[in-house]
Amino acid sequence: MKYVFYFMKRLYSLSGRILYFNLIGMVLISLFEGVGILLLIPLINLSGIIDVNSKSTPTISWLSAFFNDFPKTLSLFFILGAYILLIITQSFFQRKQTILNMKIQQGFIRYLREDLYKSLLQANWAFFLKKRKSDIINLMTNEIMLVSAGTSMFLQFLTSIVFTLIQLGIAFWLSPQLTLFVLLFGIAIIFFSRKFINKNNKLGKETFELSQSYIAGITDQFNGIKDIKSNMLEKSHLKWFRELSINMEENRISLVKLNTISQFVYKIVSAFLIAIFMFLSIKMLQAQPAQLMLIIVIFSRLWPRFSGIQSNLEQLGSIIPSFKALIELQNQCYESKELNEKELYLVKPIVLKDGLECRNVSFRYNLDEPTYAVQDINLQIPANRMTAFVGRSGAGKSTLIDLIMGLNHPEKGQVLIDGNILTSENLLSLRRSISYVPQDPFLFNATIRENLLIIDQNANEEQIWEALEFAAAADFVRKLPDGLDTLIGDRGIRLSGGERQRLVLARAILRKPSILVLDEATSALDTENESKIQEAIERLKGTMTIIVIAHRLSTIRNADQVIVLDQGEIIQQGQFNQLASEKRGVFSSLLRKQIGISV
Ligand SMILES: Nc1ncnc2c1ncn2[C@@H]1O[C@H](COP(=O)(O)OP(=O)(O)OP(=O)(O)O)[C@@H](O)[C@H]1O
């Protein structure tokens, strides 16, 4: 329950006084309902079926006595008029309260979503290295809805408690013994339903895990749909999907079975209870008709409330795992927070003057394992020059670039920007001055123009075309039927690999960064475009610091310095031709392996 209270506290801090208004509304509505019970008494008396004036029911006889002084027809009009007025007022408040409840609930969902999304965006790279993306998507979609439904269920639960308490008060005033009896049994039943709540909680955990596997599975599969289609893997995926669907179906049915069995037991126990009580009242206690009427009214009003509370508790039990998972994710985000929202708007890019430096930098992904991804790295990346990193797969190139960009932080040693140690103070300025083109560039399912403007919303037509020209992308964009306004599909699926890369390169340039990081950005380019880009990089060389991770060694022929990494260490460093001439070095062996490269 502590998880539910956590969200209730947040709901209170968000809604504040409105929550009180809501509660007052609930009290008013239940008061009207309570008065409705009271009105039944003179009505019964007037009908002449039952005499309520007997001495045995002193608490209620005054009400009937009050109407005895009026003519019968007038009283009837009065009572029925009061009844209509009561219903109108109650319905009016009920409507207001429903709208208020919805506003509170929707406001809370929006707040939860925004807060979680913001925390996620503010978390550092290490957080995303540890987290599975699909788990985050699951929490942002399914679980957050469950949590908000759970919170409103808790509000409903509170409403039920308020309703019940007020009706109990009225019932107690009418007949204390009877009410105590109902109350005792109600509490006993809620106490016994603890077992059901725990079982619901267990099934809820299962629901959460299944939903996580489902989202993870379908995300992975549709990301790899080309593999599935081309290797004809449909059969095994279909089998996985069917099995998971069956498990999900069984889980939902088990939940309903559990809930209905508890309701079933509850109803049977209530029926026995009411029967026993009626029997005792009629045979042993010789209850008066008016008392019997009250017994029926109280039972029919109060008993469903207990049932509502019990079923609310059970349902809450099944949602607790979602509450817990959301709190855990939020806490992990807070622990990994690397920036504030304010900083996002205030941060200014730096203009690199001298360059970047790594001093004795070492880094491990897993502190429990002895192997370092990069170790004892000492290097200078001079400003406005081109530095290329090469090495076999797994040599540590991407890891080192991530450290230089401040995505990961060195376990030992330091990264320096113009002689200043990279800390949380200057990290964002550094990032703001970098344009990064990843191996697998990301494009949105939007137009080319929208994809470009993401990086600089104020860029004009001329700047856009300039960037496209630079990246050798202008020609293909011009040929598209809608030019810059062409829709490029999911992740740019309607473009070729090379076109995608050139577009992302154009986007990177549009920002006019101080540091341009290209992670194998030319791997999907044909020779003609590659040489165009090489020329463009040549032109840029004096104006920005260019860092390239290259597999195609021909693209870095004109780099100012080439750094060769192997097993996380720098093993060679120098100019292209100088390294190529070291015949025994890893670099010349890499060169030899690349067919068509002449040294
Ligand atoms: N997220 C990670 N968690 C754990 N280990 C990792 C992670 N990323 C990389 N590594 C390990 O760190 C080492 C360096 O990897 P890195 O990706 O930096 O190499 P790389 O030279 O960029 O390789 P490639 O050219 O294939 O991209 C490898 O041994 C790799 O297995």
The ligand as an SDF file (V2000), in Angstrom:
LIG
                    3D

 31 33  0  0  0  0  0  0  0  0999 V2000
   27.1820   -1.4170  -23.5080 N   0  0  0  0  0  0  0  0  0  0  0  0
   28.2170   -2.2310  -23.3360 C   0  0  0  0  0  0  0  0  0  0  0  0
   28.2570   -3.0400  -22.2670 N   0  0  0  0  0  0  0  0  0  0  0  0
   29.2940   -3.8650  -22.0520 C   0  0  0  0  0  0  0  0  0  0  0  0
   30.3590   -3.9460  -22.8740 N   0  0  0  0  0  0  0  0  0  0  0  0
   30.3860   -3.1890  -23.9660 C   0  0  0  0  0  0  0  0  0  0  0  0
   29.3080   -2.2940  -24.2620 C   0  0  0  0  0  0  0  0  0  0  0  0
   29.6020   -1.6510  -25.4060 N   0  0  0  0  0  0  0  0  0  0  0  0
   30.8080   -2.1210  -25.8180 C   0  0  0  0  0  0  0  0  0  0  0  0
   31.2680   -3.0350  -24.9540 N   0  0  0  0  0  0  0  0  0  0  0  0
   32.5560   -3.7390  -25.0490 C   0  0  0  0  0  0  0  0  0  0  0  0
   33.6070   -2.7790  -25.0470 O   0  0  0  0  0  0  0  0  0  0  0  0
   34.5970   -3.1120  -25.9830 C   0  0  0  0  0  0  0  0  0  0  0  0
   34.7990   -1.9630  -26.9730 C   0  0  0  0  0  0  0  0  0  0  0  0
   33.6340   -1.8220  -27.7350 O   0  0  0  0  0  0  0  0  0  0  0  0
   33.4090   -0.6390  -28.7610 P   0  0  0  0  0  0  0  0  0  0  0  0
   31.9840   -0.6430  -29.1660 O   0  0  0  0  0  0  0  0  0  0  0  0
   33.9420    0.6070  -28.1840 O   0  0  0  0  0  0  0  0  0  0  0  0
   34.3210   -1.1070  -29.9730 O   0  0  0  0  0  0  0  0  0  0  0  0
   34.4240   -0.5160  -31.4240 P   0  0  0  0  0  0  0  0  0  0  0  0
   35.8670   -0.4140  -31.7190 O   0  0  0  0  0  0  0  0  0  0  0  0
   33.6220    0.7250  -31.5440 O   0  0  0  0  0  0  0  0  0  0  0  0
   33.7670   -1.6870  -32.2630 O   0  0  0  0  0  0  0  0  0  0  0  0
   32.9720   -1.6260  -33.6380 P   0  0  0  0  0  0  0  0  0  0  0  0
   33.9180   -1.1220  -34.6710 O   0  0  0  0  0  0  0  0  0  0  0  0
   32.5910   -3.0430  -33.8730 O   0  0  0  0  0  0  0  0  0  0  0  0
   31.7990   -0.7270  -33.4260 O   0  0  0  0  0  0  0  0  0  0  0  0
   34.1450   -4.3950  -26.6580 C   0  0  0  0  0  0  0  0  0  0  0  0
   34.8190   -5.4610  -26.0400 O   0  0  0  0  0  0  0  0  0  0  0  0
   32.6660   -4.4740  -26.3680 C   0  0  0  0  0  0  0  0  0  0  0  0
   32.2520   -5.8030  -26.2370 O   0  0  0  0  0  0  0  0  0  0  0  0
  1  2  1  0
  2  3  1  0
  2  7  2  0
  3  4  2  0
  4  5  1  0
  5  6  2  0
  6  7  1  0
  6 10  1  0
  7  8  1  0
  8  9  2  0
  9 10  1  0
 10 11  1  0
 11 12  1  0
 11 30  1  0
 12 13  1  0
 13 14  1  0
 13 28  1  0
 14 15  1  0
 15 16  1  0
 16 17  2  0
 16 18  1  0
 16 19  1  0
 19 20  1  0
 20 21  2  0
 20 22  1  0
 20 23  1  0
 23 24  1  0
 24 25  2  0
 24 26  1  0
 24 27  1  0
 28 29  1  0
 28 30  1  0
 30 31  1  0
M  END
$$$$
